[in-house]
Amino acid sequence: MNPPLRILLVEDNPGDAELIQEMLPAEDDSGFAVHWVGRLDEAVTHLKREKADLALLDLDLPDSQGIETIRQTRQAAPRMPIVVLTGHQDDRMGLAAVQCGAQDFLVKGQTHGSHLSRVLRYAIQRHYAEEKIRESEHFLRSTLDALSAHIAIIDASGRILTANKAWKAFSAKHGDHIMRSGEHSNYFDTCRDIANDGNPTPTCAKAFADGIRAVLQKETNLFELEYAIESPDGKRWFQGQVTPFPNGNERNVVVSHEDITARKLAEGERIRLAAQLRHVHKMEAIGTLAGGIAHDFNNILASVLGYVELSLLDLKANSQLEENLREVYRAGLRAKELVKQILTFARKGENLIQPTQISAIAKETTKLIQAIIPASISVELISESDSFVMAEPTQIHQVFMNLLTNAAQAMDSDGGTLTVKISDVHMEKFDNILHQAFEPGDYLKITVSDTGVGIASDKLEKIFDPYFTTKGIGEGSGLGLSVVLGIVRNHCGEIEVSSMVGQGTTFAVYLPLSAQQSASEVAIFDKLPAGTERILFIDDEQSIAQMSQQRLSLLGYRVTAVNSSMEALRQFTETPACADLVITDMNMPHMSGEQLAMKLKQIRPDLPIILCTGYSHKISEDKANRIGINAFLMKPISMRKMAETIRKVLEDNPV
């Protein structure tokens, strides 16, 4: 419901005032809210306290008569519309009132309810429409005054009648531009001179002169031209425009040159950002896919590795079958690490700094890049070091992939050789200007060389800048090398680059060697911690539940394995003392492991619980700790890891 229109009725005759109020719709009908006063001074006092949408004003008041009444009311409320009430039989006083600023006039005794209501509404609407027009005109004039475009008015002979400040300032600075003409000079002469004197923009000068003539001769009402010039400030783009400027019988034109350099640069930036956004969306989709694959694949690996461990128990030591199964086990562990890399690459895993063998990552990435680059590019890996560095493996993987991809793209057209070399070096100093905080010592050196097009020396110092790229639109975001630099610096490393146009480019990455090495393969069952407690194990994958029951039973535990979280809850509800420890999977139908854990905790708050998952975006180790989970394990879980975790949880939480 719209609010009622506030009417200030200024009428000294109570009978007329009452009649007018009766003719107007009541406030309850969303019509008018009328405030009546009998004198002009009362009206002025009211307007100082409250606003009104319209004043219905009698011109014959005790304290004011005629047009002076309108003037005083207008002074009290300059932006309020006024409708005049007159008792005169002719229209002269009403017309005079309108000329003085009233919206309309009404003759007493010659109006009725609907007519009065319509006049008041139209007066208010017309007043506010006029206000909007005045505001628009003021805004337009202010905008034109603030325009940075270079504008001039030119007559039919080409003479510049007037030019704005932006035009004059630009012409004083750029003597070789078609805006170098000043007021009263001939623009056609300037365009002709520029076209003939070997100026860098002769084509646009002639085109602009022809465009002006076309508009002057009424062949068109608009001529536009976008062009670029080389200026002391670098390359700049302009949008030129010619439109008619009527001047009586003569036809002049308005010529404008707008500097659109910022817009052109912004368009390029927008294209780059759009490509980056598409990449982000693509990575989100890959991440979602990777999470689903990781969950299923880790469950498969859990069964494979678990049953291999159990099979090794029944074999004689040093038999061929034992060695074969150990190879299967090692392959399973590599698959486990690969899943972790996929998750981290898709930003769904944890980045863990650990002893990392760079030669192994180099071997994986060179195989991968060889499969996706043209056959005309050969890849050579020279590994002279098996040393370890403290690193996050997936980030090092990204360093390799970015450098290898750049190298391959540099040879995309003619082919060539991509060489990767891994070696140990001792460095006392770096001569490259990139290095500001270098610690002398032993480093692992990664060298990536190509025989491609090379990089010009003036661009070489910019290649690590974010968004800098020598590729075309849609071929790269310009972030690859800046990401590489960031990762290397975060690992306390350094990077060098050398290049010659036509001969290729070499990147050298230096990472500090680590005294730590990854744990060597430990005998799977050597000195595994054991126990005799009761364990309730829940996993909807029957093969995992059966395998885990066998493994835990071999460690001495009394195990009950179920394939349903609902069944586990039923059993525990009936006998809360049936288990000293619960081990549950996360992703299960009907009730997740997280939900099951909370329900079990409600029954027995002291119950220790271990939560396992192949992958779930709904749970993390931090969240598991917050809801009272005692340990959080990622599948596949080795027998040793499971045994050690169980003992730690039971010893920390004695039942």
C-alpha positions as a printed Julia matrix, in Angstrom:
655×3 Matrix{Float64}:
   0.0     0.0     0.0
   1.41    3.41   -1.01
   1.59    6.09    1.67
  -0.99    8.91    1.4
   0.0    12.14   -0.3
   0.54   14.9     2.27
  -1.5    17.99    1.34
  -1.11   21.34    3.1
  -4.43   23.15    2.67
  -4.12   26.92    3.25
  -7.69   28.29    3.3
  -9.15   30.87    5.67
 -12.77   29.88    4.98
 -13.68   26.93    7.24
 -16.61   25.96    5.01
 -14.45   25.82    1.88
 -11.75   23.96    3.78
 -14.21   21.35    5.02
 -15.71   20.92    1.56
 -12.28   20.38    0.0
 -11.34   17.79    2.61
 -14.6    15.92    1.99
 -13.88   15.82   -1.76
 -10.45   14.18   -1.28
 -10.14   10.41   -0.6
  -9.41    9.57    3.02
  -5.98    8.54    4.29
  -7.21    5.01    4.92
  -7.87    4.63    1.19
  -4.26    5.44    0.31
  -5.43    8.84   -0.93
  -4.56   12.11    0.75
  -3.57   13.2     4.25
  -4.74   16.82    4.54
  -3.41   19.32    7.08
  -5.5    22.52    7.17
  -4.33   25.99    8.28
  -6.13   29.29    7.86
  -3.23   31.73    7.59
  -0.01   31.97    5.61
   2.17   32.36    8.7
   0.66   29.13   10.06
   1.51   27.42    6.77
   5.12   28.65    6.93
   5.45   27.44   10.52
   4.07   24.0     9.57
   6.5    23.68    6.63
   9.42   24.35    8.94
   8.36   21.36   11.05
   7.08   18.9     8.45
   7.29   18.25    4.74
   4.31   18.33    2.41
   3.9    16.78   -1.03
   1.78   19.72   -2.23
   0.3    23.0    -1.02
  -3.3    23.8    -2.0
  -3.15   27.56   -1.59
  -5.87   30.19   -1.37
  -4.62   33.55   -2.73
  -6.9    35.63   -0.53
  -5.71   35.09    3.06
  -5.99   37.38    6.09
  -2.22   37.91    6.19
  -1.38   37.69    2.49
  -3.08   38.26   -0.86
  -2.38   37.51   -4.48
   0.9    36.49   -6.04
   2.87   37.48   -2.94
   1.31   34.48   -1.2
   2.95   32.16   -3.73
   6.33   33.85   -3.37
   6.35   33.52    0.42
   5.21   29.88    0.24
   7.91   29.15   -2.33
  10.53   30.67   -0.01
   9.39   28.38    2.81
   9.43   25.23    0.62
  11.32   25.83   -2.65
  10.85   22.27   -4.01
   7.18   21.79   -3.07
   4.54   21.95   -5.86
   1.72   24.47   -5.43
  -1.85   24.44   -6.74
  -3.69   27.74   -6.36
  -7.33   28.2    -5.25
  -8.94   31.33   -6.63
 -12.41   32.74   -6.29
 -12.12   34.9    -9.38
 -14.42   34.07  -12.26
 -11.79   34.62  -14.92
  -8.54   32.79  -15.42
  -6.19   35.78  -15.21
  -5.17   35.31  -11.57
  -4.74   31.56  -12.07
  -2.54   32.06  -15.13
  -0.48   34.66  -13.29
  -0.03   32.18  -10.46
   1.2    29.49  -12.87
   3.65   32.0   -14.41
   4.88   32.68  -10.87
   5.65   28.99  -10.29
   2.39   27.27   -9.37
   1.76   23.9   -11.0
  -1.96   24.58  -11.66
  -4.95   26.58  -10.47
  -8.53   25.74   -9.48
 -11.56   28.06   -9.36
 -13.6    27.62   -6.22
 -17.07   26.27   -6.88
 -16.04   24.86  -10.26
 -14.43   21.62   -9.21
 -15.56   18.29   -7.82
 -13.93   15.38   -5.96
 -12.5    13.36   -8.81
 -11.4    16.48  -10.68
  -9.7    17.89   -7.58
  -7.99   14.59   -6.83
  -6.77   14.25  -10.42
  -5.45   17.83  -10.55
  -3.5    17.37   -7.31
  -2.0    14.05   -8.39
  -1.03   15.38  -11.82
   0.47   18.47  -10.25
   2.67   16.36   -7.97
   3.69   14.01  -10.79
   4.42   16.91  -13.16
   6.43   18.7   -10.49
   8.63   15.71   -9.75
   9.05   14.99  -13.47
  10.29   18.54  -13.93
  12.6    18.06  -10.95
  14.08   14.97  -12.55
  14.57   16.84  -15.81
  16.36   19.66  -14.0
  18.53   17.15  -12.13
  19.34   15.36  -15.39
  20.26   18.61  -17.09
  22.51   19.56  -14.19
  24.13   16.13  -14.18
  24.71   16.25  -17.95
  26.28   19.69  -17.79
  28.55   18.66  -14.91
  29.55   15.51  -16.76
  30.45   17.42  -19.92
  32.49   19.88  -17.88
  34.43   16.99  -16.34
  35.02   14.98  -19.53
  38.6    14.03  -20.23
  37.89   13.55  -23.95
  39.56   16.0   -26.32
  36.73   17.94  -27.99
  36.63   20.65  -30.67
  33.95   22.25  -32.84
  34.89   22.62  -36.5
  33.08   24.53  -39.25
  32.53   23.57  -42.87
  35.91   25.0   -43.95
  37.79   22.94  -41.36
  38.46   25.87  -39.03
  38.53   25.01  -35.33
  35.99   27.32  -33.74
  36.73   26.23  -30.17
  38.47   23.41  -28.3
  38.28   22.22  -24.71
  41.12   22.21  -22.21
  41.89   18.54  -22.75
  42.36   19.14  -26.5
  44.63   22.16  -25.93
  46.75   20.38  -23.32
  47.25   17.37  -25.57
  48.11   19.43  -28.65
  50.78   21.28  -26.68
  52.42   17.99  -25.7
  52.06   15.94  -28.9
  53.06   17.95  -31.96
  52.82   14.98  -34.32
  49.18   14.16  -33.59
  46.08   15.3   -35.49
  45.04   17.19  -32.35
  48.06   19.48  -32.62
  45.81   22.11  -34.23
  44.86   24.97  -31.98
  41.82   27.22  -32.03
  41.23   29.1   -35.31
  43.69   26.86  -37.21
  42.51   24.61  -40.05
  42.04   21.0   -39.1
  42.02   19.79  -42.7
  45.43   21.4   -43.25
  46.79   19.63  -40.16
  45.5    16.23  -41.33
  46.97   16.8   -44.8
  50.38   17.79  -43.39
  50.5    14.75  -41.12
  49.51   12.44  -43.99
  52.31   13.84  -46.16
  55.22   14.22  -43.73
  55.82   10.52  -42.99
  54.14   10.71  -39.59
  53.44    7.34  -37.9
  49.69    7.95  -38.16
  49.12    9.16  -41.78
  46.32    6.68  -42.44
  44.2     7.78  -39.49
  44.8    11.47  -40.35
  43.42   11.07  -43.89
  40.57    8.85  -42.69
  39.58   11.39  -40.07
  39.57   14.27  -42.55
  37.39   12.21  -44.91
  35.07   11.36  -42.02
  34.62   15.03  -41.09
  33.77   15.91  -44.71
  31.25   13.05  -44.85
  29.41   14.38  -41.78
  29.59   18.0   -43.03
  28.11   16.93  -46.37
  25.34   14.98  -44.58
  26.48   11.66  -46.02
  26.41   10.3   -42.45
  25.59   11.55  -38.99
  28.35    9.63  -37.26
  31.95    8.78  -38.04
  34.08    6.71  -35.64
  37.67    5.53  -35.81
  39.8     3.65  -33.29
  43.55    4.07  -33.73
  46.83    3.76  -31.86
  49.84    6.09  -31.69
  53.32    5.88  -30.25
  53.8     8.62  -27.66
  56.58    9.52  -25.18
  54.51    7.61  -22.61
  54.35    4.49  -24.79
  51.64    3.15  -27.05
  48.26    4.82  -26.59
  44.85    4.07  -28.1
  42.23    6.65  -29.07
  38.58    6.53  -30.06
  37.82    9.32  -32.53
  34.28   10.46  -33.27
  32.62   13.07  -35.49
  28.97   14.14  -35.06
  26.88   17.05  -36.42
  26.65   20.32  -34.47
  23.68   22.33  -35.81
  24.26   26.08  -36.04
  21.39   27.68  -37.88
  21.66   27.06  -41.57
  25.31   26.06  -41.28
  26.45   22.53  -40.44
  29.39   22.34  -38.08
  30.76   19.19  -36.48
  31.9    18.11  -33.03
  35.21   16.24  -33.18
  36.29   14.21  -30.14
  39.34   12.09  -29.46
  39.04    9.98  -26.31
  42.08    8.29  -24.81
  40.96    4.68  -24.37
  44.35    3.26  -23.39
  43.15    2.31  -19.93
  40.1     0.6   -21.45
  42.2    -1.39  -23.9
  44.56   -2.47  -21.15
  41.58   -3.35  -18.97
  40.14   -5.46  -21.8
  43.38   -7.39  -21.99
  43.37   -7.79  -18.22
  39.73   -8.89  -18.31
  40.55  -11.54  -20.9
  43.43  -12.78  -18.74
  41.27  -12.8   -15.6
  38.46  -14.6   -17.45
  40.93  -17.25  -18.54
  42.18  -17.49  -14.97
  38.61  -17.83  -13.67
  37.9   -20.59  -16.18
  41.04  -22.31  -14.96
  39.85  -22.0   -11.34
  36.47  -23.5   -12.24
  38.18  -26.28  -14.14
  40.39  -27.0   -11.14
  37.34  -27.08   -8.88
  35.73  -29.64  -11.18
  38.95  -31.65  -11.28
  39.12  -31.45   -7.49
  35.6   -32.78   -7.1
  36.35  -35.6    -9.52
  39.67  -36.32   -7.81
  37.95  -36.54   -4.42
  35.49  -39.14   -5.68
  38.19  -41.15   -7.41
  40.45  -40.96   -4.35
  37.77  -42.34   -2.04
  37.05  -45.36   -4.23
  40.67  -45.97   -5.18
  41.89  -45.77   -1.58
  39.28  -48.33   -0.57
  40.57  -50.63   -3.3
  44.16  -50.06   -2.18
  43.17  -50.74    1.41
  42.0   -54.22    0.43
  44.98  -54.89   -1.85
  47.64  -53.8     0.66
  45.84  -55.39    3.59
  45.51  -58.8     1.98
  49.12  -58.64    0.74
  50.21  -58.09    4.34
  48.13  -61.08    5.46
  49.5   -63.25    2.65
  53.07  -62.42    3.61
  52.41  -63.97    7.01
  51.89  -67.41    5.48
  55.03  -67.37    3.33
  58.49  -68.63    4.02
  61.12  -65.95    4.3
  63.25  -65.23    1.22
  60.99  -67.17   -1.15
  60.29  -65.92   -4.66
  56.62  -65.59   -3.85
  57.46  -63.39   -0.87
  59.55  -61.11   -3.09
  56.77  -60.97   -5.66
  54.23  -59.95   -3.03
  56.61  -57.36   -1.64
  56.8   -55.84   -5.13
  53.01  -55.75   -5.2
  53.1   -54.05   -1.8
  55.64  -51.45   -2.97
  53.52  -50.73   -6.05
  50.49  -50.26   -3.82
  52.41  -47.76   -1.68
  53.4   -45.86   -4.82
  49.74  -45.82   -5.86
  48.87  -44.46   -2.42
  51.36  -41.6    -2.85
  50.01  -40.93   -6.33
  46.49  -40.49   -4.94
  47.88  -38.04   -2.37
  49.56  -36.1    -5.18
  46.34  -35.97   -7.19
  44.42  -34.67   -4.17
  47.0   -32.02   -3.37
  47.23  -30.98   -7.02
  43.45  -30.55   -6.96
  43.82  -28.57   -3.67
  42.04  -31.25   -1.62
  44.93  -32.69    0.28
  47.32  -31.49    2.93
  50.69  -30.05    1.96
  53.27  -31.85    4.09
  56.96  -30.99    4.11
  58.86  -34.28    4.18
  62.12  -35.82    2.96
  61.59  -35.98   -0.8
  63.67  -37.76   -3.42
  63.72  -35.35   -6.37
  65.01  -37.91   -8.87
  61.83  -39.97   -8.38
  59.62  -36.96   -9.13
  61.8   -36.1   -12.13
  61.3   -39.61  -13.48
  57.5   -39.42  -13.06
  57.11  -35.97  -14.6
  59.37  -36.6   -17.6
  57.35  -39.72  -18.4
  54.15  -37.74  -18.07
  55.31  -34.83  -20.24
  56.65  -37.18  -22.91
  53.16  -38.62  -23.29
  51.47  -35.26  -23.92
  53.97  -33.3   -26.06
  54.53  -33.66  -29.82
  56.65  -36.58  -30.97
  59.06  -34.07  -32.56
  60.28  -33.18  -29.05
  62.55  -35.7   -27.35
  62.93  -35.79  -23.58
  66.2   -36.77  -21.9
  66.61  -37.36  -18.16
  70.1   -37.35  -16.65
  69.91  -38.34  -12.99
  73.22  -38.05  -11.15
  71.74  -37.77   -7.66
  69.34  -39.72   -5.47
  69.62  -37.16   -2.66
  66.68  -35.94   -0.6
  65.43  -32.43    0.11
  62.87  -31.26    2.66
  59.91  -30.45    0.38
  56.25  -30.85   -0.33
  56.3   -33.45   -3.14
  53.3   -32.13   -5.04
  54.66  -28.6    -5.15
  57.97  -29.92   -6.51
  55.89  -31.88   -9.02
  54.27  -28.57  -10.03
  57.69  -26.93  -10.45
  58.71  -29.71  -12.83
  55.44  -29.6   -14.79
  55.53  -25.8   -15.21
  59.16  -25.77  -16.34
  58.74  -28.79  -18.62
  55.55  -27.38  -20.15
  57.2   -24.02  -20.87
  60.18  -25.77  -22.43
  57.95  -27.94  -24.61
  55.92  -24.92  -25.79
  59.14  -23.15  -26.78
  59.83  -26.03  -29.2
  56.24  -26.63  -30.26
  56.68  -25.52  -33.88
  60.06  -26.99  -34.86
  60.65  -29.7   -32.25
  63.91  -30.17  -30.35
  65.38  -31.7   -27.23
  64.18  -31.18  -23.67
  66.87  -32.14  -21.15
  66.35  -32.6   -17.41
  69.38  -33.1   -15.19
  69.49  -33.86  -11.45
  72.82  -33.38   -9.64
  74.41  -32.42   -6.31
  76.42  -29.18   -6.17
  78.16  -27.06   -3.56
  77.43  -23.37   -3.97
  79.3   -20.51   -2.35
  77.55  -17.66   -4.17
  75.05  -16.79   -6.87
  75.76  -14.15   -9.48
  72.14  -13.83  -10.55
  70.38  -10.6    -9.48
  67.34  -12.61   -8.33
  69.22  -13.85   -5.28
  69.05  -11.53   -2.3
  69.29  -13.88    0.69
  71.49  -16.84   -0.22
  73.0   -19.34    2.19
  76.16  -21.09    0.87
  76.1   -24.86    1.14
  75.18  -28.15   -0.52
  72.28  -28.05   -2.96
  70.41  -30.37   -5.24
  70.38  -28.8    -8.71
  67.51  -29.29  -11.15
  68.36  -28.18  -14.69
  65.68  -27.92  -17.38
  66.98  -27.01  -20.85
  65.34  -26.69  -24.24
  66.53  -25.98  -27.77
  63.6   -23.7   -28.55
  63.13  -20.09  -29.64
  64.78  -18.55  -26.57
  63.82  -15.39  -24.68
  64.92  -11.86  -25.61
  67.17  -10.17  -23.06
  64.72   -7.28  -22.49
  62.02   -9.79  -21.48
  64.23  -12.13  -19.49
  64.11  -10.02  -16.33
  60.29   -9.9   -16.43
  59.5   -13.59  -16.88
  58.94  -14.18  -13.15
  56.48  -11.27  -12.87
  52.86  -12.36  -12.29
  50.76  -12.27  -15.5
  53.79  -11.56  -17.7
  53.62  -13.81  -20.75
  55.04  -13.94  -24.24
  52.21  -16.22  -25.35
  49.09  -15.15  -27.19
  45.65  -14.69  -25.65
  44.25  -17.99  -24.42
  47.66  -19.73  -24.52
  48.76  -18.98  -20.97
  47.94  -16.97  -17.88
  51.45  -15.67  -17.21
  51.41  -17.27  -13.76
  53.51  -20.4   -14.36
  56.99  -19.04  -13.67
  55.84  -16.75  -10.85
  54.36  -19.86   -9.18
  57.66  -21.7    -9.71
  59.61  -18.85   -8.13
  57.21  -18.75   -5.17
  57.5   -22.49   -4.53
  61.29  -22.46   -4.83
  61.61  -19.52   -2.45
  59.23  -21.19    0.03
  61.6   -24.18    0.02
  64.59  -21.89    0.78
  65.84  -22.47   -2.74
  67.02  -20.34   -5.64
  66.46  -20.23   -9.38
  68.51  -19.03  -12.33
  67.68  -18.59  -15.99
  69.81  -18.1   -19.08
  68.65  -17.83  -22.67
  69.72  -16.89  -26.18
  67.24  -16.1   -28.94
  67.15  -18.95  -31.42
  69.24  -21.29  -29.25
  67.07  -22.13  -26.27
  66.62  -21.52  -22.56
  67.95  -23.15  -19.39
  66.41  -22.94  -15.93
  68.42  -24.06  -12.9
  66.65  -24.66   -9.58
  68.7   -25.1    -6.39
  67.15  -26.75   -3.31
  69.06  -27.29   -0.04
  70.03  -30.92    0.52
  68.47  -32.63    3.52
  70.33  -34.77    6.02
  67.08  -36.69    6.55
  66.06  -39.49    4.25
  62.68  -41.15    3.86
  62.17  -44.11    6.08
  63.46  -47.28    4.49
  61.12  -50.17    4.04
  60.59  -51.79    7.4
  59.68  -55.42    7.78
  55.91  -55.3     7.81
  55.4   -57.36   10.98
  58.57  -56.63   12.96
  57.67  -55.89   16.56
  54.1   -54.74   15.96
  52.37  -53.52   19.13
  49.55  -55.88   20.13
  46.77  -56.19   22.7
  43.77  -58.15   23.88
  41.07  -55.44   24.01
  37.7   -55.72   22.34
  37.37  -53.77   19.07
  34.19  -52.98   17.13
  35.21  -52.44   13.47
  32.71  -50.91   10.99
  33.17  -50.57    7.23
  30.53  -50.94    4.52
  33.14  -52.55    2.23
  32.92  -56.23    3.2
  36.42  -57.03    1.91
  37.95  -54.29    4.08
  35.95  -55.37    7.14
  37.03  -59.01    6.73
  40.66  -58.13    6.06
  40.8   -55.78    9.05
  39.24  -58.39   11.31
  41.97  -60.86   10.3
  44.77  -58.3    10.81
  43.55  -57.17   14.21
  42.9   -60.74   15.36
  46.5   -61.62   14.5
  47.55  -58.8    16.85
  45.6   -60.48   19.68
  42.51  -58.24   19.71
  38.97  -59.59   20.04
  37.29  -58.13   16.97
  33.67  -57.77   15.92
  33.4   -56.59   12.3
  30.12  -55.28   10.83
  29.3   -53.78    7.43
  26.58  -51.35    8.53
  26.73  -48.31   10.77
  23.08  -48.87   11.7
  23.86  -52.44   12.8
  26.87  -51.23   14.78
  24.7   -48.66   16.57
  22.07  -51.32   17.35
  24.63  -53.7    18.83
  26.31  -51.0    20.87
  23.0   -49.63   22.14
  22.04  -53.1    23.39
  25.46  -53.74   24.96
  27.45  -50.51   25.56
  30.27  -52.49   27.2
  30.79  -54.7    24.13
  33.84  -52.75   22.91
  36.89  -51.06   24.39
  37.56  -49.26   21.07
  35.55  -48.46   17.92
  37.17  -48.14   14.48
  34.75  -46.84   11.85
  34.81  -45.83    8.21
  33.59  -42.3     7.35
  31.55  -42.67    4.14
  28.79  -45.21    4.68
  25.13  -45.38    3.61
  22.31  -44.38    5.97
  24.67  -42.98    8.64
  28.2   -41.61    8.22
  31.05  -42.52   10.5
  30.99  -38.99   11.93
  27.3   -39.31   12.83
  27.84  -42.79   14.26
  30.72  -41.57   16.41
  28.61  -38.78   17.92
  25.76  -41.17   18.72
  28.15  -43.67   20.34
  29.71  -40.85   22.38
  26.26  -39.92   23.64
  25.88  -43.48   24.98
  29.46  -43.76   26.29
  31.35  -40.44   26.44
  34.57  -42.24   27.44
  34.56  -44.53   24.38
  37.75  -44.18   22.25
  37.02  -43.92   18.51
  39.27  -44.05   15.45
  37.8   -42.61   12.22
  39.08  -43.88    8.83
  38.39  -42.49    5.37
  39.5   -42.95    1.8
  38.68  -39.26    1.27
  35.84  -37.02    2.39
  35.39  -33.28    2.01
  33.04  -33.37    5.0
  35.67  -34.35    7.57
  39.23  -33.39    8.39
  41.58  -34.23   11.23
  40.83  -30.9    12.94
  37.07  -31.41   12.71
  37.42  -35.0    13.92
  39.31  -33.77   16.98
  36.64  -31.16   17.71
  33.85  -33.75   17.82
  35.79  -36.04   20.13
  37.37  -38.47   17.65
  40.59  -39.81   19.18
  42.45  -40.56   15.95
  41.96  -39.88   12.24
  43.49  -42.18    9.59
  43.58  -41.94    5.81
  43.14  -45.16    3.84
  44.92  -47.27    2.86
  46.26  -47.92    6.36
  49.24  -50.17    6.84
  49.13  -52.85    9.52
  51.96  -51.09   11.37
  50.19  -47.71   11.27
  46.94  -49.29   12.47
  48.67  -51.24   15.27
  50.58  -48.22   16.54
  47.52  -45.96   16.41
  45.35  -48.46   18.29
  47.9   -48.81   21.11
  48.36  -45.06   21.41
  44.6   -44.38   21.56
  43.99  -47.13   24.13
  46.91  -46.07   26.32
  45.86  -42.41   26.18
  42.23  -43.28   26.9
  42.13  -46.21   29.35
  38.65  -47.69   29.64
